[in-house]
Amino acid sequence: MNLSDSFMRATALLILGVFFVGCDQQSAAPTAAPSSTEKHYSHKLSDKNASPETLALYNNLAGLRGKQMLFGHEDSLAYGVNWEGDLDRSDIRDVTGSNPAVYGWELGGLELGHEKNLDGVNFKQMQEWIKAGYSRGGVITISWHMYSPVSGANSWDKTPTVHELIPGGGKHEEFKAYLDTFVAFNEALASTDAAGNKNYIPIIFRPWHEHNGDWFWWGKGYVSEQDYISLWQFTVKYLRDEKGLHNLIYAFSPDRSRIDLSKFDSDYLYGYPGDEYVDVIGLDNYWDLGHQANTASADEQKAGFIASLKGIVKIAQRLNKIAALTETGNNGVSIPNLWTERILNPILADEEAKQITYLMVWRNANTAREKTVQSYAPYPGQATEEDFKAFFAHPYVLFESELPELYR
């Protein structure tokens, strides 16, 4: 091919290329953006039929990893250390001006038909608070300290129970009836749109937590590992596959105090029911935040805190799931600068620990009603109030007033 032929061919190809680029741009222009139901999600829930909002929540939480983390509080709207009965209040908002981003609620007692849960929260009012938190863009997570269908005692009873609940057990039908109370509770959270379709609030559901400890009847020592796995699997299959609850994100949450950091994976995965039954790789960690039984130094506890977060993040990354600190805190909030020096700054300093999606501290018991001191978040006048405001102000930490749209 001579130089003249080469020039003429190159010119023709250039003109042809411009033509096709123009056609490509014209054909792309009128294409509508994908709807929320058509959106491509990189993370798949264990429920293949999960509602669009539930799937969106999961993937939007995944999208925040390494950039921002949600802050949560148990029973935040129900009562505070020095108040009870106000229907639109929280200790968190009294201090910061915002509610928490994640609302934790508890079902213990629902299975027995009680009007209130084991912490005195009225279930009908709880449903209204759940709806209100969700309407403002907040995230709902629910745990269940279930009473034993065998002994009738609360979840701290040590009577071996699980073998009676799983398929083939003598109390299996009673157990299904207990689960049905949650089905009915969930049904009351649904709203109906103009087309008559029911829309259910997405819930991060956290059953059978801290099973590697020995304080619940489903805990280690009172149930075999295989029976615990069967309990978890049946719970999911019954709610998801038989009862058709497709608004649940399932969180697995062992307790840090029973995990040896030198063999984190094997200790953490004790009783793990399988990837198709779990969505959140969670951890309950009070141990590294000044638990009274932990005699390690503050620096050692800080190192353990970060190592445990790195551990769950690595497992979550391997399984293509999200990680969360599903329960944490320091009872009485007695550690100076707890929020910045023991929690926030260590997390920010570690790229793996930063991948957790949320952390939730436990409740602030009402002192007058319960005649006890149990608080895991500050309230006006509490010693760590100013430190908590600094925690709140950091752009990495999200409270309700700062949340992006999580359900689309």
SVG drawing of the C-alpha trace seen along z (x, -y; Angstrom):
<svg xmlns="http://www.w3.org/2000/svg" viewBox="-56 -20 60 55">
<polyline fill="none" stroke="black" stroke-width="0.4" points="0.0,0.0 1.5,-3.4 1.4,-6.5 -1.4,-8.0 -3.6,-5.0 -2.9,-4.9 -3.9,-8.6 -7.1,-8.1 -8.1,-5.0 -7.3,-6.7 -9.4,-9.7 -12.4,-7.5 -12.1,-5.6 -12.0,-8.8 -15.2,-10.1 -16.9,-6.7 -15.9,-6.7 -17.3,-10.2 -20.5,-9.1 -20.9,-6.1 -20.0,-8.1 -22.8,-10.5 -25.3,-7.8 -24.3,-6.2 -24.8,-9.4 -28.2,-10.0 -29.4,-6.5 -28.3,-6.8 -29.9,-10.1 -33.6,-9.1 -32.9,-6.1 -34.5,-6.5 -32.5,-6.0 -33.1,-2.6 -35.9,-2.5 -35.1,-1.5 -36.3,2.0 -34.0,2.3 -30.9,1.0 -28.0,3.3 -26.9,4.3 -23.5,5.8 -24.5,7.3 -27.2,10.0 -29.3,10.6 -29.9,14.1 -33.5,13.5 -33.6,13.7 -37.1,12.2 -36.2,9.3 -38.3,6.2 -36.7,3.4 -36.4,1.1 -34.8,3.8 -32.2,4.6 -31.6,0.8 -31.0,0.4 -28.4,3.2 -26.6,1.9 -26.6,-1.7 -25.1,-0.7 -22.5,1.2 -21.8,-1.9 -21.0,-3.9 -18.2,-1.6 -14.9,-3.4 -16.6,-6.8 -19.2,-7.0 -20.7,-5.0 -24.2,-5.2 -24.7,-5.6 -27.5,-3.7 -29.1,-3.5 -31.4,-0.9 -34.9,-2.1 -33.8,-5.6 -37.4,-7.0 -39.0,-5.1 -37.4,-6.6 -34.2,-8.2 -32.2,-8.3 -34.3,-11.1 -37.5,-11.0 -40.3,-8.7 -43.6,-9.2 -42.6,-11.9 -43.6,-10.6 -41.1,-12.6 -37.8,-12.7 -34.5,-10.9 -31.4,-11.4 -29.4,-11.5 -31.4,-14.4 -31.4,-16.2 -27.6,-16.3 -27.0,-16.7 -30.2,-18.0 -30.6,-14.9 -32.0,-11.4 -29.7,-8.4 -29.5,-7.0 -30.2,-3.5 -33.0,-2.6 -32.7,0.6 -35.9,2.4 -36.5,5.5 -39.3,8.1 -38.8,10.1 -42.3,10.9 -44.1,10.5 -44.2,14.3 -46.2,14.6 -48.8,12.0 -47.5,9.4 -48.5,5.8 -45.0,4.5 -41.6,6.0 -39.1,7.0 -37.9,3.4 -41.4,2.0 -41.9,0.7 -45.5,1.0 -45.5,3.0 -48.1,0.9 -46.2,-2.3 -43.0,-0.6 -44.6,0.0 -45.5,-3.7 -41.9,-4.7 -40.6,-2.3 -42.8,-3.9 -41.8,-7.4 -38.0,-6.6 -38.4,-4.9 -40.4,-7.9 -37.5,-10.2 -35.0,-7.9 -33.7,-6.0 -32.7,-2.3 -34.5,0.2 -32.9,3.2 -34.7,5.7 -33.4,8.2 -35.4,10.9 -34.7,12.0 -37.2,14.8 -38.7,16.6 -38.1,20.3 -41.0,22.4 -39.7,25.2 -39.3,23.7 -41.4,20.6 -38.6,18.5 -36.8,15.6 -33.9,15.8 -31.3,15.9 -32.7,19.3 -30.3,22.1 -32.7,24.9 -31.7,26.7 -34.3,25.7 -33.2,25.6 -33.3,29.3 -37.1,29.1 -37.7,26.3 -36.1,27.4 -37.9,29.8 -38.6,33.0 -38.6,31.5 -41.4,31.7 -42.0,27.9 -41.6,27.3 -45.2,26.3 -45.1,23.9 -41.9,22.4 -43.6,21.7 -46.5,20.1 -43.9,17.8 -42.4,16.9 -45.9,16.1 -46.2,13.3 -43.4,11.6 -45.1,12.2 -48.2,10.4 -46.0,7.6 -44.3,7.1 -47.7,7.1 -48.7,4.1 -45.7,2.2 -46.9,2.4 -48.5,-0.5 -50.7,-0.2 -50.1,-2.4 -52.7,-3.8 -52.5,-0.6 -53.2,1.6 -49.7,2.9 -48.4,3.5 -45.0,2.0 -43.1,3.3 -40.4,1.4 -37.0,3.0 -35.7,4.4 -32.2,5.7 -33.3,8.7 -30.8,10.0 -32.1,13.3 -30.2,15.7 -27.4,13.2 -24.3,13.7 -24.8,17.5 -21.1,18.1 -21.6,16.9 -23.2,18.9 -25.9,16.5 -28.9,17.4 -30.7,20.7 -29.5,20.8 -25.9,20.2 -22.9,22.4 -23.1,25.1 -26.9,25.5 -27.1,26.4 -24.9,28.3 -23.4,26.3 -25.4,28.2 -28.7,27.7 -28.0,23.9 -27.4,23.9 -30.6,25.8 -32.5,23.2 -31.1,20.3 -31.8,22.0 -35.3,22.9 -36.0,19.4 -35.0,17.9 -36.7,20.5 -39.9,20.2 -40.1,16.4 -38.7,16.0 -39.9,19.0 -43.0,20.2 -44.4,16.9 -43.1,14.7 -41.4,12.0 -39.2,10.3 -38.2,7.2 -35.7,8.8 -31.9,8.4 -30.4,11.1 -27.6,10.2 -25.3,12.7 -23.7,11.4 -21.5,13.4 -20.0,11.8 -16.4,10.5 -15.7,11.7 -15.7,15.3 -13.4,14.7 -9.7,15.3 -8.2,12.7 -5.4,15.1 -7.9,17.4 -10.6,14.9 -12.1,16.6 -12.7,20.0 -14.0,18.5 -16.3,16.0 -17.7,18.6 -18.8,21.0 -22.4,21.7 -22.4,19.8 -25.5,21.0 -24.3,20.5 -24.0,17.7 -27.6,18.2 -28.9,17.4 -26.9,14.4 -26.5,10.9 -24.7,8.9 -21.4,10.0 -22.1,8.4 -20.3,8.4 -21.5,7.4 -18.4,5.9 -18.7,4.4 -15.5,6.2 -13.0,3.8 -14.8,0.7 -14.2,1.0 -16.2,4.0 -15.8,4.6 -14.4,8.2 -11.8,7.1 -8.5,6.4 -6.5,5.4 -5.1,1.9 -6.9,-0.8 -4.3,-0.6 -4.7,3.2 -8.5,2.9 -8.2,0.3 -6.0,2.7 -8.5,5.5 -11.4,3.2 -9.8,2.5 -8.6,6.0 -12.1,7.3 -13.5,4.8 -10.8,5.8 -11.7,9.4 -15.4,9.0 -14.6,6.7 -12.3,9.3 -14.9,12.0 -17.5,9.7 -15.3,8.9 -14.6,12.5 -18.3,13.3 -19.4,10.2 -21.5,9.0 -21.5,6.0 -20.0,5.7 -21.5,3.9 -20.8,3.4 -24.3,4.6 -24.1,3.9 -21.4,2.0 -20.9,-0.6 -19.6,-1.3 -22.2,-1.0 -22.5,-4.3 -20.4,-6.0 -17.6,-6.4 -14.6,-6.5 -13.4,-10.0 -13.4,-10.9 -14.9,-7.5 -16.5,-8.6 -13.4,-10.2 -10.4,-8.5 -11.6,-5.0 -14.1,-4.6 -13.8,-7.2 -10.1,-8.0 -9.0,-4.3 -11.5,-3.4 -10.5,-6.3 -6.8,-5.3 -7.5,-1.9 -8.6,-1.4 -10.1,2.0 -11.9,1.0 -13.4,-1.9 -15.4,0.5 -18.0,1.2 -21.4,-0.2 -22.9,-1.1 -22.4,-0.8 -25.2,-0.6 -24.9,-1.3 -27.4,0.2 -30.2,-1.5 -30.4,-4.3 -32.6,-2.8 -35.0,-5.1 -33.6,-5.4 -36.8,-6.3 -38.7,-3.4 -36.1,-0.7 -34.2,-1.7 -31.0,-0.9 -28.1,-2.8 -27.7,-1.5 -26.8,-4.0 -24.7,-3.6 -25.3,-7.0 -24.9,-10.5 -27.7,-12.7 -27.7,-16.4 -25.2,-16.9 -23.6,-13.5 -19.7,-13.6 -19.1,-12.7 -21.6,-15.1 -19.1,-17.4 -17.0,-14.5 -20.1,-13.0 -20.9,-16.3 -17.4,-16.2 -18.2,-12.6 -21.5,-13.8 -19.8,-16.6 -17.3,-14.4 -18.3,-13.9 -17.5,-10.1 -20.3,-9.6 -23.9,-9.8 -27.0,-10.6 -30.5,-10.8 -30.4,-14.4 -27.5,-13.7 -28.6,-10.5 -28.6,-10.2 -31.5,-8.4 -31.0,-4.7 -34.1,-3.1 -33.7,-3.8"/>
</svg>
